[in-house]
Amino acid sequence: ERGVRFIACQRSIRRLSGELANGNVGAEEVRLELLGNLLPGVIPVPAMIVAVNRAHEAGLSYAYIG
């Protein structure tokens, strides 16, 4: 009823892509694979800090579980 939104930080995905890349697969290919396989409904955002600030401005809360 109140709803929930799940977001994924593209900055973190880019960093993770560089860590997962190897001699056979480049970081950009890994990044595209990760973005292409997000769970349905997960919204990629440019930077988590901006998304959190905008959510707070809109009166929403943020919970980090990890």
Buried (B, 14 or more C-beta within 10 A) or exposed (E): EEEEEEBBBBEEBBEBBEEBBEEEEEBEEBBEEBBEEBEEEEEEBEEBEEBBEEBEEEEEEEEEEE
